Amino acid sequence: MRKDIIRTLTAALLTAVILSLSIGFLFYEKEEFSENENRYLASFPVFTWQAVESGQYMDDINSYLCDHFPFRDFFISLKTRMEIGLGRKEINQVYISEDGYLIEDYHKPVNTEQISGILKAFGQKEELSHTKLRLMLVPTAIYTCQDKLPQFAPVLDQMETARKIYQDSQIPAIDCSQDLLAHREEGQLYYRTDHHWTTYGAYIGYLAFCRETGFTPIDLEELEAETAAENFCGTIYSKVNDYSQKGDMITIYRNPADNLTVFYEDTKESFHSLYNLEYAEKKDKYSLFLNNLHSLIEITNENAESERELVLIKDSYANSMVPFLAHHFQKIYVLDTRYYKWGPSTFIKEHQGVTDVLILYNMNTLDTDLGIRAIY
């Protein structure tokens, strides 16, 4: 008798849950974009006989149901928390590390020779003969924060690859790896939930740049620090889907001695700041540096300490280092070669005032970054 009651209650409970979720799915507000996962969710598929016959239609229906399941974020986070609680130390190629760090894995690169060849050919162009060209390859957290990784986590040496590229490309190197290792106990060098270095990490990279170029670096105490954003949960947070993870704080620095004009070529807009704090209220908070992605940014500093002009060819790691560099150059031209169509060498040829060229990329995305293939 008791078993029958238990079976009846269990069946009633399961039926209630299924009905509740089904009704919830019908009336649950459907979102187009997942802030937590930083991606667009599947839309309801268009019916065609061809899609039905191929099976694609049912696959798309399944994706739509999965993406719009009621309380989806809660269940995804619960699953992740259970896996971590059971001792799992790697999720979606991200290591669950000490002190709340989520550290992205690094895989053996396959395009090293091709990248070295592209950089070498660029460095030998006649258009650059009157400039000082340098290459800066920045290690990511998996190199600098190895002490926080789970025990026995296999780690490839990023800087072994970097040293090969430095040697084969024959471009003078700015190696900030040892600088980052030397300062890792002094401050947070990388965000816990994002693949970028922090503003302090970028400052350490800036110190290495000054050492190799002869500039006298600005002391942080001379700058005005400001908390631009709190609870920043970045790209790695979106890969792991642990929504209980604590976010980071983003600090920015302003130099009161600078007089800046920042011109965005693609939108034809000018500002007097290197930061767009509207992004502080969005998921993609790191985009507050240099107002997200632009093909060409021209930064003019009327109070620069020199008349030198820098062309910066970069990925997004450079965005948080530019505010430190701006004090030293009368002009900085920031090129994102994923979107700039005409090539850096052509640009330099047309801007004879350019005195310095810096190529700056991080090691984790260097192997697959489309921008590196557009350096010519």
C-alpha positions in Angstrom: 0.0 0.0 0.0 2.8 2.4 1.0 4.7 1.6 -2.2 1.6 2.4 -4.3 1.3 5.8 -2.6 5.0 6.6 -3.2 4.7 5.6 -6.9 1.5 7.7 -7.2 3.2 10.7 -5.6 6.3 10.3 -7.7 4.3 10.1 -10.9 2.2 13.1 -9.9 5.3 15.1 -9.0 7.1 14.3 -12.3 3.9 15.1 -14.3 3.6 18.4 -12.5 7.2 19.3 -13.2 6.9 18.4 -16.9 3.6 20.3 -17.2 5.1 23.3 -15.4 8.2 23.4 -17.6 6.1 22.9 -20.8 3.7 25.8 -19.8 6.7 27.8 -18.8 8.3 27.3 -22.2 5.2 28.6 -23.9 5.0 31.7 -21.8 8.6 32.2 -20.9 10.0 35.3 -22.6 12.4 34.3 -25.4 15.7 36.2 -25.5 17.8 36.7 -28.6 21.2 37.0 -26.9 22.6 35.3 -23.9 24.7 37.7 -21.8 26.1 34.9 -19.7 27.3 32.9 -22.7 28.1 35.9 -24.8 26.3 34.5 -27.9 23.1 34.7 -29.9 20.6 32.0 -29.1 18.9 29.8 -31.7 15.9 31.3 -33.4 12.8 29.3 -34.4 13.7 27.6 -37.7 11.9 28.3 -41.0 9.9 25.3 -42.3 11.0 23.9 -45.7 10.6 20.4 -47.1 14.3 20.3 -47.9 15.2 21.0 -44.2 12.7 18.3 -43.1 14.1 15.7 -45.6 17.7 16.4 -44.6 16.9 16.3 -40.9 18.2 19.8 -40.4 14.8 21.1 -39.4 14.5 18.8 -36.4 18.1 19.6 -35.4 17.3 23.3 -35.5 14.1 22.7 -33.4 16.2 20.8 -30.9 18.7 23.7 -30.7 15.8 26.2 -30.3 14.3 24.1 -27.4 17.6 23.8 -25.7 18.5 27.5 -26.0 15.1 28.6 -24.7 14.5 26.1 -21.9 12.9 27.8 -18.9 15.4 28.7 -16.2 18.2 27.5 -18.5 20.9 29.6 -16.9 20.0 28.2 -13.5 20.2 24.6 -14.6 23.5 25.1 -16.6 25.1 26.7 -13.5 23.8 24.0 -11.3 25.3 21.3 -13.5 28.7 23.1 -13.5 28.6 23.5 -9.7 27.9 19.8 -9.3 30.8 18.9 -11.6 33.2 21.2 -9.6 31.8 19.8 -6.4 32.6 16.3 -7.5 36.2 17.4 -8.1 36.3 18.2 -11.8 39.2 20.6 -12.5 38.8 21.2 -16.2 35.6 22.3 -18.0 35.4 23.3 -21.6 39.3 23.7 -21.9 39.3 25.9 -18.8 41.1 25.0 -15.6 39.2 25.6 -12.3 42.2 27.1 -10.4 43.0 28.6 -7.0 41.7 31.9 -5.7 38.7 31.9 -8.0 40.8 31.9 -11.2 39.4 30.4 -14.4 42.5 29.8 -16.6 42.2 29.0 -20.3 44.3 26.1 -21.6 47.0 26.6 -24.2 47.4 24.2 -27.1 50.4 23.5 -29.2 50.3 26.1 -32.1 50.3 24.8 -35.7 51.0 28.1 -37.6 54.2 29.2 -36.0 56.3 29.0 -39.1 53.7 30.8 -41.2 53.3 33.6 -38.6 57.1 34.0 -38.4 57.3 34.3 -42.2 54.6 36.9 -42.3 56.3 39.0 -39.7 59.7 38.6 -41.2 58.4 39.7 -44.7 56.7 42.7 -43.1 59.8 43.7 -41.2 61.9 43.7 -44.4 59.6 46.1 -46.3 61.2 49.3 -47.5 58.3 51.3 -46.2 59.5 50.6 -42.6 63.1 51.4 -43.2 62.8 54.8 -41.4 61.0 53.3 -38.4 61.9 51.4 -35.3 59.9 48.1 -35.4 59.4 45.9 -32.4 57.4 42.8 -31.6 55.7 42.1 -28.2 54.1 38.7 -27.6 52.4 38.6 -24.3 51.9 35.4 -22.3 48.5 34.6 -20.8 47.6 33.5 -17.3 48.4 29.9 -17.9 52.1 30.9 -18.1 52.3 33.6 -15.5 49.9 32.1 -12.9 51.0 28.4 -13.1 51.1 28.3 -9.3 47.3 28.6 -9.3 46.6 25.8 -11.7 45.3 22.4 -10.5 48.0 19.9 -9.5 49.4 17.9 -12.5 47.7 20.2 -15.1 49.7 19.7 -18.3 51.2 23.1 -19.4 53.0 23.9 -22.6 55.6 26.7 -22.5 54.0 29.6 -24.4 57.3 31.6 -24.4 59.2 28.7 -26.1 56.9 29.4 -29.1 57.3 33.2 -28.6 61.1 32.9 -28.6 61.0 30.9 -31.9 58.9 33.6 -33.5 61.2 36.4 -32.2 64.2 34.6 -33.6 62.7 33.6 -37.0 60.9 36.9 -37.6 64.2 38.8 -36.9 62.1 41.6 -35.3 63.6 43.1 -32.1 61.6 41.7 -29.2 60.0 43.2 -26.2 59.7 40.2 -23.9 57.6 41.1 -20.9 57.2 37.5 -19.6 59.9 37.8 -16.9 58.5 41.2 -15.8 55.1 39.6 -15.3 56.5 36.7 -13.3 58.5 39.1 -11.2 55.4 41.2 -10.3 52.8 38.5 -9.9 52.8 38.7 -6.1 52.4 42.5 -6.1 49.0 42.8 -7.8 46.5 41.0 -10.0 47.9 40.6 -13.5 45.0 38.8 -15.2 41.2 38.9 -14.7 39.9 35.8 -12.9 37.1 35.3 -15.4 38.5 36.7 -18.6 41.4 36.0 -20.9 42.8 39.6 -20.9 45.4 40.9 -18.6 44.3 43.5 -16.1 45.2 47.2 -16.3 48.0 46.5 -13.8 49.2 43.6 -16.0 49.2 46.0 -19.0 51.2 48.5 -16.9 53.9 45.9 -16.3 54.0 45.3 -20.0 54.3 49.0 -20.5 57.3 49.1 -18.2 59.0 46.5 -20.4 58.2 48.6 -23.4 59.8 51.7 -21.9 62.9 49.7 -20.9 63.4 48.5 -24.5 62.6 51.9 -26.1 64.4 54.3 -23.8 61.3 56.1 -22.4 61.0 57.0 -18.8 57.9 55.2 -17.5 55.2 57.1 -15.6 54.7 56.1 -12.0 51.2 54.9 -11.2 51.1 57.3 -8.4 51.2 60.2 -10.9 48.0 58.9 -12.6 44.4 59.2 -11.5 43.0 55.8 -10.8 39.3 55.1 -11.1 37.1 52.0 -10.7 35.4 51.9 -14.0 33.4 48.7 -13.6 32.7 46.1 -11.0 31.6 42.5 -11.2 33.2 42.0 -14.7 32.6 38.5 -15.9 34.4 37.9 -19.1 34.8 35.4 -21.9 36.1 32.5 -19.8 33.2 32.9 -17.4 31.0 32.4 -20.4 32.9 29.2 -21.4 32.6 27.6 -17.9 29.0 28.7 -17.2 29.5 28.9 -13.4 27.2 31.8 -12.7 28.0 31.8 -9.0 31.6 32.9 -9.9 32.6 36.3 -8.5 33.5 38.9 -11.1 36.4 41.3 -11.3 36.9 45.0 -10.9 38.2 47.1 -13.8 40.5 50.0 -12.9 41.4 52.7 -15.4 44.1 55.4 -15.2 44.0 58.9 -16.5 47.0 61.1 -16.9 46.1 64.7 -16.0 49.1 66.0 -18.0 47.7 64.6 -21.3 45.5 66.5 -23.7 44.0 63.8 -25.9 41.9 63.7 -29.1 40.7 60.3 -30.1 39.4 59.9 -33.6 37.6 56.7 -34.8 38.1 56.5 -38.6 35.2 54.1 -39.2 32.5 56.1 -37.3 34.1 59.6 -37.9 33.7 60.4 -34.2 36.1 62.3 -32.0 36.4 62.2 -28.2 38.8 63.4 -25.5 39.0 60.1 -23.6 40.4 56.7 -24.3 37.5 55.1 -22.4 33.8 54.6 -23.2 32.2 54.0 -19.8 28.9 53.1 -21.3 30.4 49.6 -21.6 30.7 49.4 -17.8 27.0 48.8 -17.7 27.2 45.9 -20.2 28.4 42.3 -20.2 31.4 43.2 -22.4 32.9 45.6 -19.9 36.5 45.2 -21.3 35.3 47.0 -24.4 35.3 50.3 -22.4 39.0 50.4 -23.4 39.2 52.2 -26.8 35.5 52.0 -27.3 35.5 48.3 -28.4 36.8 47.3 -31.8 37.7 49.8 -34.6 39.7 49.3 -37.8 41.8 52.5 -37.3 42.0 54.9 -34.3 44.1 58.1 -34.4 45.1 59.3 -30.9 46.7 62.8 -30.7 48.3 64.1 -27.5 49.0 67.8 -27.6 51.1 67.5 -24.4 53.1 64.4 -25.4 56.7 64.2 -24.2 58.0 63.7 -27.7 57.1 64.3 -31.3 57.4 60.6 -32.2 54.5 58.8 -33.9 53.6 55.2 -33.2 51.7 52.7 -35.4 50.3 50.0 -33.1 49.3 46.7 -34.8 47.5 44.7 -32.2 44.8 42.5 -30.7 42.7 43.5 -27.8 45.5 43.0 -25.2 46.9 46.3 -26.4 43.7 48.3 -25.7 44.4 48.6 -21.9 48.1 49.4 -22.5 47.4 52.3 -24.9 46.5 54.8 -22.1 50.0 54.4 -20.7 51.7 54.7 -24.1 49.7 57.9 -25.1 51.9 60.2 -22.9 55.0 59.4 -24.9 53.8 59.8 -28.5 52.4 62.9 -30.2 50.3 60.5 -32.3 49.4 56.8 -32.0 47.7 55.1 -34.9 46.0 51.9 -33.7 45.4 49.4 -36.4 43.2 46.3 -36.0 44.2 44.4 -39.1 41.2 42.1 -39.0 39.2 45.1 -40.1 41.7 47.5 -41.7 41.7 46.7 -45.4 44.8 48.4 -46.9 47.7 46.9 -44.9 50.0 48.6 -42.3 52.9 49.0 -44.8 50.7 51.1 -47.1 49.5 53.2 -44.2 53.1 53.8 -43.0 54.2 54.8 -46.5 51.4 57.4 -46.6 52.3 58.7 -43.1 55.9 59.7 -43.3 55.8 61.1 -39.7 55.7 57.6 -38.2 58.8 56.8 -36.2 57.9 53.6 -34.3 55.9 50.5 -35.1 54.8 48.0 -32.4 53.2 44.7 -33.1 51.5 43.4 -29.9 49.6 40.1 -29.6 48.8 37.7 -26.8 50.1 34.1 -27.1 46.8 32.3 -26.7 45.1 33.7 -29.8 48.2 34.4 -31.9 48.0 31.1 -33.7 44.5 31.6 -35.0 44.1 35.4 -35.1 43.1 36.5 -38.5 44.7 39.9 -38.0 48.2 38.5 -38.0 47.6 37.2 -41.6 46.7 40.7 -42.7 50.0 42.2 -41.7 51.7 43.1 -45.0 
